Amino acid sequence: MTTVELCVCKKLECPSLVAPVCGSDTSTYSNECELEKAQCNTQRRIKVQRKGPCCKYSLTCDHKTSCLWKLIMCELSHTE
């Protein structure tokens, strides 16, 4: 018999503090509390990758000799 364990989410009220963090799921959360709430609600491990919003970059290469990373977008906030 296989037992599957699930985390039970506490009723978590997050402060309205805006201190963005980038999660390992590449989503930007308005603060660490919102990230922890999303982690519980999705039953997936989400770690703080860095403080600040997640940014998306594109890589452009010229004739395979030189490449340049270009910032294309930074998310501002994400709440679950």
PyMOL Python script that loads the backbone (N, CA, C, O; Angstrom):
from pymol import cmd

cmd.read_pdbstr("""\
ATOM      1  N   MET A   1       0.834  -1.170   0.000  1.00  0.00           N
ATOM      2  CA  MET A   1       0.000   0.000   0.000  1.00  0.00           C
ATOM      3  C   MET A   1       0.889   1.248   0.000  1.00  0.00           C
ATOM      4  O   MET A   1       1.818   1.354   0.800  1.00  0.00           O
ATOM      5  N   THR A   2       0.600   2.179  -0.893  1.00  0.00           N
ATOM      6  CA  THR A   2       1.356   3.423  -1.001  1.00  0.00           C
ATOM      7  C   THR A   2       0.619   4.538  -0.271  1.00  0.00           C
ATOM      8  O   THR A   2      -0.585   4.724  -0.443  1.00  0.00           O
ATOM      9  N   THR A   3       1.359   5.270   0.540  1.00  0.00           N
ATOM     10  CA  THR A   3       0.775   6.391   1.255  1.00  0.00           C
ATOM     11  C   THR A   3       1.265   7.687   0.628  1.00  0.00           C
ATOM     12  O   THR A   3       2.465   7.875   0.426  1.00  0.00           O
ATOM     13  N   VAL A   4       0.331   8.577   0.322  1.00  0.00           N
ATOM     14  CA  VAL A   4       0.675   9.877  -0.240  1.00  0.00           C
ATOM     15  C   VAL A   4       0.413  10.922   0.829  1.00  0.00           C
ATOM     16  O   VAL A   4      -0.696  11.037   1.350  1.00  0.00           O
ATOM     17  N   GLU A   5       1.454  11.681   1.146  1.00  0.00           N
ATOM     18  CA  GLU A   5       1.300  12.723   2.148  1.00  0.00           C
ATOM     19  C   GLU A   5       1.112  14.071   1.469  1.00  0.00           C
ATOM     20  O   GLU A   5       1.801  14.397   0.502  1.00  0.00           O
ATOM     21  N   LEU A   6       0.170  14.846   1.988  1.00  0.00           N
ATOM     22  CA  LEU A   6      -0.073  16.187   1.479  1.00  0.00           C
ATOM     23  C   LEU A   6       0.094  17.184   2.608  1.00  0.00           C
ATOM     24  O   LEU A   6      -0.204  16.885   3.764  1.00  0.00           O
ATOM     25  N   CYS A   7       0.562  18.347   2.272  1.00  0.00           N
ATOM     26  CA  CYS A   7       0.642  19.416   3.264  1.00  0.00           C
ATOM     27  C   CYS A   7      -0.750  20.029   3.400  1.00  0.00           C
ATOM     28  O   CYS A   7      -1.468  20.197   2.415  1.00  0.00           O
ATOM     29  N   VAL A   8      -1.107  20.349   4.606  1.00  0.00           N
ATOM     30  CA  VAL A   8      -2.372  21.040   4.842  1.00  0.00           C
ATOM     31  C   VAL A   8      -2.044  22.519   4.975  1.00  0.00           C
ATOM     32  O   VAL A   8      -1.244  22.916   5.821  1.00  0.00           O
ATOM     33  N   CYS A   9      -2.663  23.318   4.142  1.00  0.00           N
ATOM     34  CA  CYS A   9      -2.382  24.748   4.143  1.00  0.00           C
ATOM     35  C   CYS A   9      -3.087  25.433   5.299  1.00  0.00           C
ATOM     36  O   CYS A   9      -4.281  25.240   5.529  1.00  0.00           O
ATOM     37  N   LYS A  10      -2.321  26.239   6.021  1.00  0.00           N
ATOM     38  CA  LYS A  10      -2.901  27.052   7.075  1.00  0.00           C
ATOM     39  C   LYS A  10      -3.621  28.226   6.419  1.00  0.00           C
ATOM     40  O   LYS A  10      -3.284  28.635   5.308  1.00  0.00           O
ATOM     41  N   LYS A  11      -4.587  28.744   7.101  1.00  0.00           N
ATOM     42  CA  LYS A  11      -5.229  29.965   6.629  1.00  0.00           C
ATOM     43  C   LYS A  11      -4.185  31.064   6.815  1.00  0.00           C
ATOM     44  O   LYS A  11      -3.957  31.528   7.932  1.00  0.00           O
ATOM     45  N   LEU A  12      -3.567  31.468   5.742  1.00  0.00           N
ATOM     46  CA  LEU A  12      -2.451  32.388   5.821  1.00  0.00           C
ATOM     47  C   LEU A  12      -2.830  33.738   5.236  1.00  0.00           C
ATOM     48  O   LEU A  12      -3.170  33.844   4.057  1.00  0.00           O
ATOM     49  N   GLU A  13      -2.770  34.751   6.056  1.00  0.00           N
ATOM     50  CA  GLU A  13      -3.008  36.114   5.602  1.00  0.00           C
ATOM     51  C   GLU A  13      -1.657  36.779   5.409  1.00  0.00           C
ATOM     52  O   GLU A  13      -0.880  36.897   6.357  1.00  0.00           O
ATOM     53  N   CYS A  14      -1.379  37.204   4.221  1.00  0.00           N
ATOM     54  CA  CYS A  14      -0.105  37.843   3.934  1.00  0.00           C
ATOM     55  C   CYS A  14      -0.232  39.355   4.073  1.00  0.00           C
ATOM     56  O   CYS A  14      -1.279  39.926   3.767  1.00  0.00           O
ATOM     57  N   PRO A  15       0.827  39.996   4.533  1.00  0.00           N
ATOM     58  CA  PRO A  15       0.795  41.457   4.633  1.00  0.00           C
ATOM     59  C   PRO A  15       0.779  42.085   3.244  1.00  0.00           C
ATOM     60  O   PRO A  15       1.163  41.447   2.263  1.00  0.00           O
ATOM     61  N   SER A  16       0.342  43.310   3.165  1.00  0.00           N
ATOM     62  CA  SER A  16       0.297  43.986   1.869  1.00  0.00           C
ATOM     63  C   SER A  16       1.653  44.572   1.490  1.00  0.00           C
ATOM     64  O   SER A  16       1.756  45.378   0.565  1.00  0.00           O
ATOM     65  N   LEU A  17       2.686  44.161   2.211  1.00  0.00           N
ATOM     66  CA  LEU A  17       4.051  44.605   1.949  1.00  0.00           C
ATOM     67  C   LEU A  17       4.474  44.234   0.528  1.00  0.00           C
ATOM     68  O   LEU A  17       4.307  43.091   0.102  1.00  0.00           O
ATOM     69  N   VAL A  18       5.015  45.195  -0.191  1.00  0.00           N
ATOM     70  CA  VAL A  18       5.523  44.923  -1.532  1.00  0.00           C
ATOM     71  C   VAL A  18       7.044  44.829  -1.447  1.00  0.00           C
ATOM     72  O   VAL A  18       7.745  45.837  -1.350  1.00  0.00           O
ATOM     73  N   ALA A  19       7.527  43.600  -1.487  1.00  0.00           N
ATOM     74  CA  ALA A  19       8.961  43.299  -1.472  1.00  0.00           C
ATOM     75  C   ALA A  19       9.140  42.098  -2.394  1.00  0.00           C
ATOM     76  O   ALA A  19       9.330  40.978  -1.920  1.00  0.00           O
ATOM     77  N   PRO A  20       9.082  42.322  -3.717  1.00  0.00           N
ATOM     78  CA  PRO A  20       9.045  41.225  -4.682  1.00  0.00           C
ATOM     79  C   PRO A  20      10.193  40.225  -4.546  1.00  0.00           C
ATOM     80  O   PRO A  20      11.330  40.578  -4.233  1.00  0.00           O
ATOM     81  N   VAL A  21       9.840  38.955  -4.798  1.00  0.00           N
ATOM     82  CA  VAL A  21      10.834  37.892  -4.858  1.00  0.00           C
ATOM     83  C   VAL A  21      10.560  37.053  -6.102  1.00  0.00           C
ATOM     84  O   VAL A  21       9.415  36.904  -6.528  1.00  0.00           O
ATOM     85  N   CYS A  22      11.622  36.513  -6.670  1.00  0.00           N
ATOM     86  CA  CYS A  22      11.515  35.647  -7.844  1.00  0.00           C
ATOM     87  C   CYS A  22      11.554  34.203  -7.371  1.00  0.00           C
ATOM     88  O   CYS A  22      12.513  33.785  -6.721  1.00  0.00           O
ATOM     89  N   GLY A  23      10.522  33.443  -7.692  1.00  0.00           N
ATOM     90  CA  GLY A  23      10.445  32.049  -7.286  1.00  0.00           C
ATOM     91  C   GLY A  23      11.099  31.114  -8.287  1.00  0.00           C
ATOM     92  O   GLY A  23      11.296  31.461  -9.451  1.00  0.00           O
ATOM     93  N   SER A  24      11.433  29.918  -7.809  1.00  0.00           N
ATOM     94  CA  SER A  24      12.061  28.917  -8.674  1.00  0.00           C
ATOM     95  C   SER A  24      11.126  28.436  -9.781  1.00  0.00           C
ATOM     96  O   SER A  24      11.556  27.722 -10.687  1.00  0.00           O
ATOM     97  N   ASP A  25       9.848  28.823  -9.715  1.00  0.00           N
ATOM     98  CA  ASP A  25       8.889  28.509 -10.784  1.00  0.00           C
ATOM     99  C   ASP A  25       8.836  29.636 -11.816  1.00  0.00           C
ATOM    100  O   ASP A  25       7.945  29.663 -12.664  1.00  0.00           O
ATOM    101  N   THR A  26       9.785  30.557 -11.741  1.00  0.00           N
ATOM    102  CA  THR A  26       9.927  31.730 -12.608  1.00  0.00           C
ATOM    103  C   THR A  26       8.781  32.734 -12.497  1.00  0.00           C
ATOM    104  O   THR A  26       8.589  33.554 -13.394  1.00  0.00           O
ATOM    105  N   SER A  27       8.028  32.676 -11.413  1.00  0.00           N
ATOM    106  CA  SER A  27       6.980  33.662 -11.155  1.00  0.00           C
ATOM    107  C   SER A  27       7.489  34.672 -10.143  1.00  0.00           C
ATOM    108  O   SER A  27       8.284  34.344  -9.263  1.00  0.00           O
ATOM    109  N   THR A  28       7.025  35.899 -10.280  1.00  0.00           N
ATOM    110  CA  THR A  28       7.354  36.940  -9.314  1.00  0.00           C
ATOM    111  C   THR A  28       6.211  37.037  -8.319  1.00  0.00           C
ATOM    112  O   THR A  28       5.046  37.130  -8.707  1.00  0.00           O
ATOM    113  N   TYR A  29       6.545  37.015  -7.039  1.00  0.00           N
ATOM    114  CA  TYR A  29       5.556  37.125  -5.962  1.00  0.00           C
ATOM    115  C   TYR A  29       5.767  38.453  -5.262  1.00  0.00           C
ATOM    116  O   TYR A  29       6.899  38.925  -5.163  1.00  0.00           O
ATOM    117  N   SER A  30       4.697  39.062  -4.774  1.00  0.00           N
ATOM    118  CA  SER A  30       4.807  40.383  -4.165  1.00  0.00           C
ATOM    119  C   SER A  30       5.615  40.364  -2.873  1.00  0.00           C
ATOM    120  O   SER A  30       6.156  41.395  -2.473  1.00  0.00           O
ATOM    121  N   ASN A  31       5.708  39.202  -2.210  1.00  0.00           N
ATOM    122  CA  ASN A  31       6.562  39.046  -1.029  1.00  0.00           C
ATOM    123  C   ASN A  31       6.739  37.554  -0.743  1.00  0.00           C
ATOM    124  O   ASN A  31       6.098  36.722  -1.385  1.00  0.00           O
ATOM    125  N   GLU A  32       7.598  37.213   0.208  1.00  0.00           N
ATOM    126  CA  GLU A  32       7.884  35.805   0.507  1.00  0.00           C
ATOM    127  C   GLU A  32       6.658  35.072   1.033  1.00  0.00           C
ATOM    128  O   GLU A  32       6.502  33.876   0.788  1.00  0.00           O
ATOM    129  N   CYS A  33       5.790  35.770   1.748  1.00  0.00           N
ATOM    130  CA  CYS A  33       4.572  35.145   2.263  1.00  0.00           C
ATOM    131  C   CYS A  33       3.698  34.651   1.105  1.00  0.00           C
ATOM    132  O   CYS A  33       3.168  33.541   1.157  1.00  0.00           O
ATOM    133  N   GLU A  34       3.547  35.471   0.065  1.00  0.00           N
ATOM    134  CA  GLU A  34       2.746  35.066  -1.104  1.00  0.00           C
ATOM    135  C   GLU A  34       3.375  33.855  -1.795  1.00  0.00           C
ATOM    136  O   GLU A  34       2.655  32.988  -2.290  1.00  0.00           O
ATOM    137  N   LEU A  35       4.696  33.786  -1.833  1.00  0.00           N
ATOM    138  CA  LEU A  35       5.391  32.631  -2.406  1.00  0.00           C
ATOM    139  C   LEU A  35       5.083  31.385  -1.587  1.00  0.00           C
ATOM    140  O   LEU A  35       4.779  30.334  -2.151  1.00  0.00           O
ATOM    141  N   GLU A  36       5.160  31.489  -0.262  1.00  0.00           N
ATOM    142  CA  GLU A  36       4.874  30.338   0.601  1.00  0.00           C
ATOM    143  C   GLU A  36       3.423  29.885   0.457  1.00  0.00           C
ATOM    144  O   GLU A  36       3.139  28.688   0.486  1.00  0.00           O
ATOM    145  N   LYS A  37       2.513  30.832   0.302  1.00  0.00           N
ATOM    146  CA  LYS A  37       1.107  30.490   0.119  1.00  0.00           C
ATOM    147  C   LYS A  37       0.910  29.745  -1.212  1.00  0.00           C
ATOM    148  O   LYS A  37       0.176  28.758  -1.268  1.00  0.00           O
ATOM    149  N   ALA A  38       1.560  30.215  -2.270  1.00  0.00           N
ATOM    150  CA  ALA A  38       1.470  29.546  -3.577  1.00  0.00           C
ATOM    151  C   ALA A  38       2.065  28.152  -3.506  1.00  0.00           C
ATOM    152  O   ALA A  38       1.532  27.211  -4.095  1.00  0.00           O
ATOM    153  N   GLN A  39       3.168  28.020  -2.786  1.00  0.00           N
ATOM    154  CA  GLN A  39       3.813  26.722  -2.627  1.00  0.00           C
ATOM    155  C   GLN A  39       2.855  25.720  -1.987  1.00  0.00           C
ATOM    156  O   GLN A  39       2.761  24.578  -2.437  1.00  0.00           O
ATOM    157  N   CYS A  40       2.157  26.132  -0.960  1.00  0.00           N
ATOM    158  CA  CYS A  40       1.225  25.245  -0.279  1.00  0.00           C
ATOM    159  C   CYS A  40       0.014  24.935  -1.166  1.00  0.00           C
ATOM    160  O   CYS A  40      -0.405  23.783  -1.277  1.00  0.00           O
ATOM    161  N   ASN A  41      -0.539  25.973  -1.792  1.00  0.00           N
ATOM    162  CA  ASN A  41      -1.735  25.777  -2.626  1.00  0.00           C
ATOM    163  C   ASN A  41      -1.478  24.871  -3.819  1.00  0.00           C
ATOM    164  O   ASN A  41      -2.364  24.125  -4.235  1.00  0.00           O
ATOM    165  N   THR A  42      -0.272  24.930  -4.371  1.00  0.00           N
ATOM    166  CA  THR A  42       0.049  24.091  -5.535  1.00  0.00           C
ATOM    167  C   THR A  42       0.677  22.762  -5.152  1.00  0.00           C
ATOM    168  O   THR A  42       0.842  21.882  -5.997  1.00  0.00           O
ATOM    169  N   GLN A  43       1.036  22.610  -3.846  1.00  0.00           N
ATOM    170  CA  GLN A  43       1.702  21.400  -3.361  1.00  0.00           C
ATOM    171  C   GLN A  43       2.989  21.134  -4.135  1.00  0.00           C
ATOM    172  O   GLN A  43       3.336  19.988  -4.421  1.00  0.00           O
ATOM    173  N   ARG A  44       3.694  22.228  -4.471  1.00  0.00           N
ATOM    174  CA  ARG A  44       4.979  22.139  -5.167  1.00  0.00           C
ATOM    175  C   ARG A  44       6.001  22.935  -4.384  1.00  0.00           C
ATOM    176  O   ARG A  44       5.665  23.954  -3.780  1.00  0.00           O
ATOM    177  N   ARG A  45       7.239  22.486  -4.386  1.00  0.00           N
ATOM    178  CA  ARG A  45       8.316  23.193  -3.712  1.00  0.00           C
ATOM    179  C   ARG A  45       8.709  24.399  -4.557  1.00  0.00           C
ATOM    180  O   ARG A  45       9.109  24.239  -5.711  1.00  0.00           O
ATOM    181  N   ILE A  46       8.602  25.592  -4.006  1.00  0.00           N
ATOM    182  CA  ILE A  46       9.017  26.810  -4.693  1.00  0.00           C
ATOM    183  C   ILE A  46      10.005  27.519  -3.773  1.00  0.00           C
ATOM    184  O   ILE A  46       9.685  27.837  -2.627  1.00  0.00           O
ATOM    185  N   LYS A  47      11.180  27.756  -4.273  1.00  0.00           N
ATOM    186  CA  LYS A  47      12.206  28.433  -3.485  1.00  0.00           C
ATOM    187  C   LYS A  47      12.394  29.852  -3.999  1.00  0.00           C
ATOM    188  O   LYS A  47      12.102  30.146  -5.158  1.00  0.00           O
ATOM    189  N   VAL A  48      12.881  30.725  -3.134  1.00  0.00           N
ATOM    190  CA  VAL A  48      13.223  32.077  -3.557  1.00  0.00           C
ATOM    191  C   VAL A  48      14.529  31.991  -4.345  1.00  0.00           C
ATOM    192  O   VAL A  48      15.564  31.595  -3.809  1.00  0.00           O
ATOM    193  N   GLN A  49      14.469  32.362  -5.611  1.00  0.00           N
ATOM    194  CA  GLN A  49      15.674  32.365  -6.447  1.00  0.00           C
ATOM    195  C   GLN A  49      16.485  33.627  -6.195  1.00  0.00           C
ATOM    196  O   GLN A  49      17.714  33.589  -6.141  1.00  0.00           O
ATOM    197  N   ARG A  50      15.787  34.740  -6.042  1.00  0.00           N
ATOM    198  CA  ARG A  50      16.457  36.004  -5.760  1.00  0.00           C
ATOM    199  C   ARG A  50      15.439  37.029  -5.295  1.00  0.00           C
ATOM    200  O   ARG A  50      14.243  36.891  -5.553  1.00  0.00           O
ATOM    201  N   LYS A  51      15.911  38.046  -4.617  1.00  0.00           N
ATOM    202  CA  LYS A  51      15.043  39.145  -4.220  1.00  0.00           C
ATOM    203  C   LYS A  51      14.865  40.045  -5.431  1.00  0.00           C
ATOM    204  O   LYS A  51      15.812  40.276  -6.183  1.00  0.00           O
ATOM    205  N   GLY A  52      13.667  40.549  -5.617  1.00  0.00           N
ATOM    206  CA  GLY A  52      13.357  41.360  -6.792  1.00  0.00           C
ATOM    207  C   GLY A  52      12.554  40.541  -7.783  1.00  0.00           C
ATOM    208  O   GLY A  52      12.421  39.327  -7.623  1.00  0.00           O
ATOM    209  N   PRO A  53      12.021  41.187  -8.800  1.00  0.00           N
ATOM    210  CA  PRO A  53      11.176  40.495  -9.779  1.00  0.00           C
ATOM    211  C   PRO A  53      11.975  39.547 -10.672  1.00  0.00           C
ATOM    212  O   PRO A  53      13.178  39.717 -10.867  1.00  0.00           O
ATOM    213  N   CYS A  54      11.279  38.550 -11.207  1.00  0.00           N
ATOM    214  CA  CYS A  54      11.888  37.658 -12.193  1.00  0.00           C
ATOM    215  C   CYS A  54      12.013  38.427 -13.508  1.00  0.00           C
ATOM    216  O   CYS A  54      11.109  39.172 -13.887  1.00  0.00           O
ATOM    217  N   CYS A  55      13.107  38.246 -14.182  1.00  0.00           N
ATOM    218  CA  CYS A  55      13.322  38.915 -15.464  1.00  0.00           C
ATOM    219  C   CYS A  55      13.497  37.866 -16.547  1.00  0.00           C
ATOM    220  O   CYS A  55      14.024  36.780 -16.304  1.00  0.00           O
ATOM    221  N   LYS A  56      13.058  38.201 -17.717  1.00  0.00           N
ATOM    222  CA  LYS A  56      13.202  37.301 -18.853  1.00  0.00           C
ATOM    223  C   LYS A  56      14.203  37.923 -19.825  1.00  0.00           C
ATOM    224  O   LYS A  56      14.183  39.126 -20.085  1.00  0.00           O
ATOM    225  N   TYR A  57      15.063  37.082 -20.343  1.00  0.00           N
ATOM    226  CA  TYR A  57      16.107  37.536 -21.245  1.00  0.00           C
ATOM    227  C   TYR A  57      16.024  36.769 -22.558  1.00  0.00           C
ATOM    228  O   TYR A  57      15.516  35.648 -22.601  1.00  0.00           O
ATOM    229  N   SER A  58      16.520  37.372 -23.613  1.00  0.00           N
ATOM    230  CA  SER A  58      16.650  36.658 -24.885  1.00  0.00           C
ATOM    231  C   SER A  58      18.130  36.641 -25.256  1.00  0.00           C
ATOM    232  O   SER A  58      18.876  37.566 -24.936  1.00  0.00           O
ATOM    233  N   LEU A  59      18.530  35.599 -25.920  1.00  0.00           N
ATOM    234  CA  LEU A  59      19.919  35.458 -26.345  1.00  0.00           C
ATOM    235  C   LEU A  59      19.980  35.651 -27.854  1.00  0.00           C
ATOM    236  O   LEU A  59      19.321  34.936 -28.608  1.00  0.00           O
ATOM    237  N   THR A  60      20.775  36.619 -28.284  1.00  0.00           N
ATOM    238  CA  THR A  60      20.933  36.894 -29.704  1.00  0.00           C
ATOM    239  C   THR A  60      22.378  36.621 -30.089  1.00  0.00           C
ATOM    240  O   THR A  60      23.304  37.169 -29.492  1.00  0.00           O
ATOM    241  N   CYS A  61      22.564  35.774 -31.088  1.00  0.00           N
ATOM    242  CA  CYS A  61      23.920  35.454 -31.532  1.00  0.00           C
ATOM    243  C   CYS A  61      24.114  35.916 -32.969  1.00  0.00           C
ATOM    244  O   CYS A  61      23.216  35.805 -33.803  1.00  0.00           O
ATOM    245  N   ASP A  62      25.308  36.437 -33.239  1.00  0.00           N
ATOM    246  CA  ASP A  62      25.656  36.933 -34.563  1.00  0.00           C
ATOM    247  C   ASP A  62      26.650  35.975 -35.207  1.00  0.00           C
ATOM    248  O   ASP A  62      27.816  35.933 -34.815  1.00  0.00           O
ATOM    249  N   HIS A  63      26.206  35.225 -36.169  1.00  0.00           N
ATOM    250  CA  HIS A  63      27.061  34.281 -36.911  1.00  0.00           C
ATOM    251  C   HIS A  63      27.818  33.327 -35.995  1.00  0.00           C
ATOM    252  O   HIS A  63      28.931  32.909 -36.316  1.00  0.00           O
ATOM    253  N   LYS A  64      27.229  32.987 -34.873  1.00  0.00           N
ATOM    254  CA  LYS A  64      27.786  32.036 -33.916  1.00  0.00           C
ATOM    255  C   LYS A  64      29.146  32.459 -33.351  1.00  0.00           C
ATOM    256  O   LYS A  64      29.886  31.620 -32.837  1.00  0.00           O
ATOM    257  N   THR A  65      29.479  33.734 -33.439  1.00  0.00           N
ATOM    258  CA  THR A  65      30.764  34.183 -32.897  1.00  0.00           C
ATOM    259  C   THR A  65      30.598  35.021 -31.634  1.00  0.00           C
ATOM    260  O   THR A  65      31.414  34.926 -30.717  1.00  0.00           O
ATOM    261  N   SER A  66      29.569  35.827 -31.578  1.00  0.00           N
ATOM    262  CA  SER A  66      29.340  36.619 -30.368  1.00  0.00           C
ATOM    263  C   SER A  66      27.855  36.583 -30.024  1.00  0.00           C
ATOM    264  O   SER A  66      26.987  36.631 -30.896  1.00  0.00           O
ATOM    265  N   CYS A  67      27.599  36.498 -28.740  1.00  0.00           N
ATOM    266  CA  CYS A  67      26.218  36.423 -28.280  1.00  0.00           C
ATOM    267  C   CYS A  67      25.965  37.528 -27.263  1.00  0.00           C
ATOM    268  O   CYS A  67      26.875  37.953 -26.551  1.00  0.00           O
ATOM    269  N   LEU A  68      24.728  37.982 -27.204  1.00  0.00           N
ATOM    270  CA  LEU A  68      24.362  39.060 -26.313  1.00  0.00           C
ATOM    271  C   LEU A  68      23.040  38.713 -25.637  1.00  0.00           C
ATOM    272  O   LEU A  68      22.051  38.393 -26.298  1.00  0.00           O
ATOM    273  N   TRP A  69      23.043  38.784 -24.292  1.00  0.00           N
ATOM    274  CA  TRP A  69      21.803  38.606 -23.539  1.00  0.00           C
ATOM    275  C   TRP A  69      21.098  39.952 -23.502  1.00  0.00           C
ATOM    276  O   TRP A  69      21.716  40.962 -23.169  1.00  0.00           O
ATOM    277  N   LYS A  70      19.828  39.981 -23.835  1.00  0.00           N
ATOM    278  CA  LYS A  70      19.067  41.216 -23.841  1.00  0.00           C
ATOM    279  C   LYS A  70      17.867  41.063 -22.903  1.00  0.00           C
ATOM    280  O   LYS A  70      17.091  40.115 -23.020  1.00  0.00           O
ATOM    281  N   LEU A  71      17.728  42.010 -21.976  1.00  0.00           N
ATOM    282  CA  LEU A  71      16.586  42.017 -21.079  1.00  0.00           C
ATOM    283  C   LEU A  71      15.344  42.347 -21.886  1.00  0.00           C
ATOM    284  O   LEU A  71      15.300  43.374 -22.564  1.00  0.00           O
ATOM    285  N   ILE A  72      14.322  41.479 -21.821  1.00  0.00           N
ATOM    286  CA  ILE A  72      13.105  41.753 -22.573  1.00  0.00           C
ATOM    287  C   ILE A  72      11.919  42.078 -21.681  1.00  0.00           C
ATOM    288  O   ILE A  72      10.965  42.711 -22.133  1.00  0.00           O
ATOM    289  N   MET A  73      11.960  41.652 -20.407  1.00  0.00           N
ATOM    290  CA  MET A  73      10.821  41.945 -19.549  1.00  0.00           C
ATOM    291  C   MET A  73      11.124  41.563 -18.111  1.00  0.00           C
ATOM    292  O   MET A  73      11.796  40.565 -17.852  1.00  0.00           O
ATOM    293  N   CYS A  74      10.627  42.363 -17.182  1.00  0.00           N
ATOM    294  CA  CYS A  74      10.650  42.010 -15.767  1.00  0.00           C
ATOM    295  C   CYS A  74       9.214  42.055 -15.273  1.00  0.00           C
ATOM    296  O   CYS A  74       8.519  43.055 -15.452  1.00  0.00           O
ATOM    297  N   GLU A  75       8.770  40.971 -14.650  1.00  0.00           N
ATOM    298  CA  GLU A  75       7.430  40.954 -14.071  1.00  0.00           C
ATOM    299  C   GLU A  75       7.435  41.821 -12.826  1.00  0.00           C
ATOM    300  O   GLU A  75       8.438  41.888 -12.115  1.00  0.00           O
ATOM    301  N   LEU A  76       6.326  42.479 -12.560  1.00  0.00           N
ATOM    302  CA  LEU A  76       6.260  43.324 -11.388  1.00  0.00           C
ATOM    303  C   LEU A  76       5.652  42.629 -10.186  1.00  0.00           C
ATOM    304  O   LEU A  76       6.172  42.766  -9.078  1.00  0.00           O
ATOM    305  N   SER A  77       4.574  41.892 -10.366  1.00  0.00           N
ATOM    306  CA  SER A  77       4.018  41.200  -9.206  1.00  0.00           C
ATOM    307  C   SER A  77       3.145  40.041  -9.638  1.00  0.00           C
ATOM    308  O   SER A  77       2.631  39.991 -10.755  1.00  0.00           O
ATOM    309  N   HIS A  78       2.997  39.104  -8.698  1.00  0.00           N
ATOM    310  CA  HIS A  78       2.174  37.916  -8.934  1.00  0.00           C
ATOM    311  C   HIS A  78       1.608  37.498  -7.594  1.00  0.00           C
ATOM    312  O   HIS A  78       2.356  37.299  -6.637  1.00  0.00           O
ATOM    313  N   THR A  79       0.318  37.365  -7.517  1.00  0.00           N
ATOM    314  CA  THR A  79      -0.293  36.872  -6.290  1.00  0.00           C
ATOM    315  C   THR A  79      -1.209  35.734  -6.648  1.00  0.00           C
ATOM    316  O   THR A  79      -1.849  35.737  -7.700  1.00  0.00           O
ATOM    317  N   GLU A  80      -1.268  34.765  -5.771  1.00  0.00           N
ATOM    318  CA  GLU A  80      -2.118  33.594  -5.993  1.00  0.00           C
ATOM    319  C   GLU A  80      -3.497  33.861  -5.420  1.00  0.00           C
ATOM    320  O   GLU A  80      -4.374  33.001  -5.498  1.00  0.00           O
TER     321      GLU A  80
END
""", "prot")
cmd.dss("prot")
cmd.show_as("cartoon", "prot")
cmd.util.cbc("prot")
cmd.orient("prot")
